[in-house]
Amino acid sequence: MPFLRGMMMLAAGALLCAGHLATASERDDPRTPYRRPTSIPFPENAPYSPQMATLGKMLFFDPRLSGKQNLSCASCHNPSFGFEVPVPGAIGATNTPLGRKAPTVLNAAWIPTLFWDGRAPDLETQAMGPITADAEMDGKFPEIIARLKARPEYEAWFARLFPGKGVTQEGILTAIATYERTVVSGWAPFDRWVEGDETAIAPAAQRGFALFTGKAGCASCHTGWNFTDNRFHDLGLPTRDLGRAAFEPDSVLARHAFKTPGLRNLTYRAPFGHAGQFADLEAIVAFYESGGIARPSKSPLMKPLQLAPEERADLIAFLRALTAEQTRTALPNLPN
């Protein structure tokens, strides 16, 4: 699996820590499982190239991929809001809110199944979903391909990157997915603390990490450097949405179960929840403390929790320490 070169990592804002052999003390350190990886994984059939990522970025921001040519992928995955949008349900092609909040694109290269219900096995399949969904972008690939072919700059890009094929549906999705894999959350104060800078986060956030991995039980699902087990859990939320059960109808625990979201850059990503039910971190932490609605499908990991006010403040301080400094994403110049 290819490794990214330094220049690409800088351009993508994906400054990852240098790998090294773990010492015995590091192996015993509860921070070690949260250390950042040293490379971005790309599939063998779609290896990284800066040209492919650049084309994908252009397409990601181009409204010509939508039916009315008024929406782009970035309409629901805005870099200013952690590659989400600050509303409970993104606004689709019919100018009405969608039933679920748009999941972030951040760190999607490490996510094995996409969407809240996990219905897409890879980023290429995920990219096709919103583009063609009637309620979302309402795009039709024959029309999209014709529009792109009508732009000489796009035609030249595709001819170079897909010799003998030119502009195709497969090429469009490959390029978008390649760009999305370069969307990596930057270094947060927490990462500097993990690497040994004991002053990188405040004592309150350090106590919050101890709660997160201990008494609060958050680390049961929010594991690894991206803080997700990439599995599906029913948290006991009031909802009629069956979630993962649409694809695992025989599993009791799949009813109302949704994929565990990663926790990077939370400060920019409110509201929270699969339908944006929680306005801020305080609201969603309060819900977790309640333990959720009792029902057969509710995850056994979801239990009522009693936090003292100072413990709640510490936990939220830790969650805020997972946010990297805000960076500006340069918009691409689109072909006329």
Phi and psi in degrees as a GROMACS rama.xvg file:
@    title "Ramachandran Plot"
@    xaxis  label "Phi"
@    yaxis  label "Psi"
@TYPE xy
-70.1873  151.564  PRO-2
-102.911  149.304  PHE-3
-79.8395  142.129  LEU-4
-79.9765  159.973  ARG-5
-56.2646  -41.8624  GLY-6
-63.4948  -40.0821  MET-7
-64.0007  -40.213  MET-8
-63.9879  -38.1069  MET-9
-66.4098  -44.5879  LEU-10
-63.1123  -35.7256  ALA-11
-85.8951  -4.14523  ALA-12
71.5788  21.6162  GLY-13
-106.265  63.6804  ALA-14
-77.8445  107.24  LEU-15
-108.011  150.779  LEU-16
-71.3142  152.506  CYS-17
-73.1476  136.916  ALA-18
-75.2955  152.01  GLY-19
-158.335  162.523  HIS-20
-74.6917  133.174  LEU-21
-76.9881  134.599  ALA-22
-81.8394  171.371  THR-23
-61.1602  -40.566  ALA-24
-65.6474  -35.4874  SER-25
-67.3066  -38.0919  GLU-26
-64.3858  -30.2092  ARG-27
-86.1801  -10.855  ASP-28
-75.7634  124.858  ASP-29
-63.2073  -12.6776  PRO-30
-79.7036  -22.6196  ARG-31
-56.1975  -42.4618  THR-32
-63.2336  -12.3603  PRO-33
-102.159  9.13826  TYR-34
-69.448  139.752  ARG-35
-64.9287  148.377  ARG-36
-72.4996  167.485  PRO-37
-98.9764  -3.80148  THR-38
-155.452  163.038  SER-39
-99.1672  127.169  ILE-40
-78.5346  129.782  PRO-41
-120.689  142.504  PHE-42
-68.4819  151.393  PRO-43
-61.5862  -31.0999  GLU-44
-85.9684  0.0388682  ASN-45
-146.533  65.313  ALA-46
-67.6446  157.758  PRO-47
-70.992  139.333  TYR-48
-145.523  144.992  SER-49
-61.7611  -32.1793  PRO-50
-67.5177  -41.202  GLN-51
-66.575  -41.6421  MET-52
-64.8296  -36.7757  ALA-53
-65.7003  -44.7221  THR-54
-61.2213  -43.287  LEU-55
-61.4341  -37.6039  GLY-56
-65.426  -40.8382  LYS-57
-59.1514  -46.3448  MET-58
-67.0367  -36.0333  LEU-59
-60.4201  -33.4716  PHE-60
-101.013  4.74216  PHE-61
-96.0039  117.539  ASP-62
-69.5939  -8.47506  PRO-63
-68.7746  -7.18494  ARG-64
-84.2722  -4.16631  LEU-65
-103.29  160.044  SER-66
-60.3328  -45.5324  GLY-67
-93.4016  4.36654  LYS-68
57.0902  38.242  GLN-69
-125.965  -2.14392  ASN-70
-131.146  144.878  LEU-71
-125.123  174.662  SER-72
-57.5187  -36.9155  CYS-73
-69.9701  -13.4952  ALA-74
-62.7274  -32.8562  SER-75
-105.797  -13.2976  CYS-76
-126.981  74.2837  HIS-77
-86.2342  124.808  ASN-78
-57.2197  -29.5798  PRO-79
-68.83  -18.4142  SER-80
-120.591  42.1896  PHE-81
63.3773  31.6948  GLY-82
60.0926  34.5902  PHE-83
-129.645  -163.874  GLU-84
-134.336  149.096  VAL-85
-83.6072  45.1738  PRO-86
-136.827  154.189  VAL-87
-57.9951  -43.4314  PRO-88
-131.616  126.798  GLY-89
-59.5113  154.513  ALA-90
-87.7908  124.143  ILE-91
-97.2546  -166.997  GLY-92
-62.6748  -28.6852  ALA-93
-88.1746  10.2597  THR-94
63.5777  29.7806  ASN-95
-126.534  150.043  THR-96
-63.7628  142.21  PRO-97
-81.4416  162.677  LEU-98
-73.4737  -20.7354  GLY-99
-126.677  152.062  ARG-100
-73.4938  141.736  LYS-101
-67.486  120.882  ALA-102
-67.1618  153.551  PRO-103
-67.9425  152.736  THR-104
-89.0393  -12.5909  VAL-105
-52.9335  130.066  LEU-106
60.4549  25.0833  ASN-107
-65.6036  -19.4498  ALA-108
-61.2129  -23.1367  ALA-109
-99.4347  3.03294  TRP-110
-98.7938  118.278  ILE-111
-75.8141  -26.9315  PRO-112
-134.22  137.582  THR-113
-107.769  163.184  LEU-114
79.267  160.013  PHE-115
-59.1411  -30.7015  TRP-116
-100.793  3.21776  ASP-117
71.0955  24.7082  GLY-118
-76.9899  -11.9487  ARG-119
-107.006  126.742  ALA-120
-81.6982  -10.8059  PRO-121
-159.232  171.538  ASP-122
-69.7851  -28.8924  LEU-123
-63.8771  -45.3617  GLU-124
-66.3223  -39.8436  THR-125
-60.1118  -43.9737  GLN-126
-61.4875  -35.9431  ALA-127
-66.9715  -35.1012  MET-128
-55.9354  -62.0422  GLY-129
-63.6638  -34.3841  PRO-130
-60.9849  -41.5954  ILE-131
-97.9413  -10.8398  THR-132
-67.5298  130.55  ALA-133
-56.4364  -40.6987  ASP-134
-80.8608  -12.0233  ALA-135
-103.949  -97.17  GLU-136
-92.9819  -19.6875  MET-137
56.8589  39.8313  ASP-138
-90.9164  152.549  GLY-139
-120.792  121.523  LYS-140
-60.5968  -38.1883  PHE-141
-57.0885  -39.3997  PRO-142
-71.0018  -40.6956  GLU-143
-62.127  -46.0629  ILE-144
-61.1457  -41.0863  ILE-145
-63.7913  -40.6448  ALA-146
-63.6619  -43.484  ARG-147
-69.2553  -38.4345  LEU-148
-64.1056  -26.2307  LYS-149
-75.1016  -7.85055  ALA-150
-106.485  109.655  ARG-151
-54.1276  -35.3386  PRO-152
-66.3144  -42.039  GLU-153
-64.6424  -43.7395  TYR-154
-60.3955  -37.8808  GLU-155
-69.1475  -40.6437  ALA-156
-59.1477  -49.5044  TRP-157
-67.488  -37.2521  PHE-158
-62.9904  -35.9475  ALA-159
-74.3948  -41.6783  ARG-160
-87.3194  -22.9836  LEU-161
-129.037  71.3949  PHE-162
-56.3301  133.458  PRO-163
78.7027  -5.45902  GLY-164
-116.556  -41.4524  LYS-165
69.3457  -145.6  GLY-166
-78.6425  114.998  VAL-167
-137.638  165.131  THR-168
-60.1414  -45.2559  GLN-169
-60.6551  -42.1742  GLU-170
-65.5086  -40.52  GLY-171
-60.0705  -47.6055  ILE-172
-68.8918  -37.5983  LEU-173
-62.0592  -43.9935  THR-174
-65.4777  -45.1836  ALA-175
-61.9977  -44.7856  ILE-176
-63.0708  -37.6026  ALA-177
-62.4511  -45.1064  THR-178
-61.7366  -45.183  TYR-179
-60.7958  -32.4284  GLU-180
-68.707  -19.4172  ARG-181
-86.4515  -4.90888  THR-182
-83.506  95.9047  VAL-183
-122.979  134.542  VAL-184
-63.9048  140.629  SER-185
-77.2682  178.792  GLY-186
-64.8335  128.144  TRP-187
-105.304  163.875  ALA-188
-51.6571  -36.5737  PRO-189
-59.2618  -40.0281  PHE-190
-64.3414  -40.0506  ASP-191
-64.8675  -35.7103  ARG-192
-66.8929  -42.8437  TRP-193
-59.03  -36.2565  VAL-194
-81.1362  1.90627  GLU-195
114.671  -3.00483  GLY-196
-81.6275  98.059  ASP-197
-69.6805  -12.8828  GLU-198
-100.262  3.4025  THR-199
-67.0728  -32.9173  ALA-200
-126.686  152.93  ILE-201
-68.6482  158.287  ALA-202
-53.9342  -35.3496  PRO-203
-61.3675  -42.7851  ALA-204
-67.624  -35.0065  ALA-205
-65.3922  -40.2838  GLN-206
-66.1169  -35.9111  ARG-207
-63.1401  -36.5766  GLY-208
-64.1238  -40.7045  PHE-209
-62.0765  -38.5342  ALA-210
-67.106  -43.4509  LEU-211
-57.9839  -43.0329  PHE-212
-91.7271  -5.00741  THR-213
-123.881  -107.01  GLY-214
-53.0924  -42.9015  LYS-215
-72.5318  -22.826  ALA-216
71.8146  14.7907  GLY-217
-63.0518  -34.6376  CYS-218
-70.0285  -6.33628  ALA-219
-62.4351  -31.8419  SER-220
-115.901  -35.5223  CYS-221
-92.6019  81.6015  HIS-222
-111.314  162.883  THR-223
72.7251  176.871  GLY-224
-63.7741  -27.3375  TRP-225
-94.4103  1.72496  ASN-226
59.0899  47.5883  PHE-227
-153.487  141.994  THR-228
-87.7255  -2.58584  ASP-229
58.22  27.8432  ASN-230
-112.513  -177.979  ARG-231
-119.447  131.269  PHE-232
-138.918  140.464  HIS-233
-89.7438  117.429  ASP-234
-90.6691  -0.945793  LEU-235
82.2107  29.862  GLY-236
-77.8079  143.848  LEU-237
-68.746  106.884  PRO-238
-159.634  149.196  THR-239
-97.0406  -6.08274  ARG-240
-69.9318  122.419  ASP-241
-77.1832  -13.8914  LEU-242
58.598  -128.849  GLY-243
-63.5992  -21.1147  ARG-244
-61.846  -20.6266  ALA-245
-62.7725  -22.1306  ALA-246
-115.584  -10.8089  PHE-247
-132.695  65.9388  GLU-248
-63.7868  -20.7489  PRO-249
-90.1519  -3.59587  ASP-250
-97.2262  118.328  SER-251
-61.3791  -41.0147  VAL-252
-72.7647  -9.624  LEU-253
-82.759  -16.5444  ALA-254
-66.401  128.65  ARG-255
60.6283  20.7429  HIS-256
-94.0998  137.856  ALA-257
-132.611  155.88  PHE-258
-64.936  139.557  LYS-259
-65.1409  119.863  THR-260
-78.9451  147.319  PRO-261
-67.0899  160.976  GLY-262
-112.604  8.62738  LEU-263
-69.654  142.942  ARG-264
56.2096  37.9823  ASN-265
-59.243  -31.9395  LEU-266
-55.8535  -29.6747  THR-267
-95.6864  -3.13227  TYR-268
-110.733  6.00527  ARG-269
-64.5111  152.769  ALA-270
-77.7753  167.406  PRO-271
-113.332  162.144  PHE-272
102.507  157.984  GLY-273
-62.9765  -21.8267  HIS-274
-120.318  19.1149  ALA-275
64.7457  36.8916  GLY-276
-71.8698  -20.1773  GLN-277
-116.678  122.995  PHE-278
-68.4686  -32.0212  ALA-279
-154.33  179.104  ASP-280
-63.5239  -36.3942  LEU-281
-60.0244  -40.6756  GLU-282
-68.1511  -41.7967  ALA-283
-75.5446  -32.6637  ILE-284
-64.5928  -40.2422  VAL-285
-61.6986  -38.3528  ALA-286
-64.3972  -45.4822  PHE-287
-59.2093  -36.2102  TYR-288
-63.1613  -31.9787  GLU-289
-69.6594  -25.5177  SER-290
87.3296  -5.13491  GLY-291
76.3284  175.987  GLY-292
-75.1499  134.13  ILE-293
-75.3881  125.928  ALA-294
-163.558  160.49  ARG-295
-56.1043  -30.3667  PRO-296
-84.9135  -11.5561  SER-297
-62.8929  136.436  LYS-298
-59.9619  135.844  SER-299
-65.0577  -14.7863  PRO-300
-77.3081  -17.0904  LEU-301
-90.9168  104.576  MET-302
-131.148  152.37  LYS-303
-58.4165  146.482  PRO-304
-137.283  136.856  LEU-305
-110.82  112.034  GLN-306
-111.968  137.938  LEU-307
-70.6239  155.004  ALA-308
-52.5599  -39.6485  PRO-309
-71.2372  -31.107  GLU-310
-68.492  -41.2049  GLU-311
-60.7316  -42.7903  ARG-312
-63.9079  -39.4433  ALA-313
-64.7455  -43.0633  ASP-314
-62.522  -42.3885  LEU-315
-68.1344  -36.0524  ILE-316
-61.1757  -39.7731  ALA-317
-63.7451  -46.1832  PHE-318
-60.1774  -36.7031  LEU-319
-69.4116  -26.0045  ARG-320
-72.2407  -6.55582  ALA-321
-86.5741  0.141427  LEU-322
-94.8366  126.909  THR-323
-78.0221  161.761  ALA-324
-59.9593  137.284  GLU-325
-63.2655  130.946  GLN-326
-120.817  154.495  THR-327
-91.1362  131.293  ARG-328
-94.4619  115.385  THR-329
-67.7621  130.34  ALA-330
-75.3965  139.286  LEU-331
-75.5043  154.759  PRO-332
-83.3874  119.228  ASN-333
-91.803  145.019  LEU-334
-58.8324  139.048  PRO-335
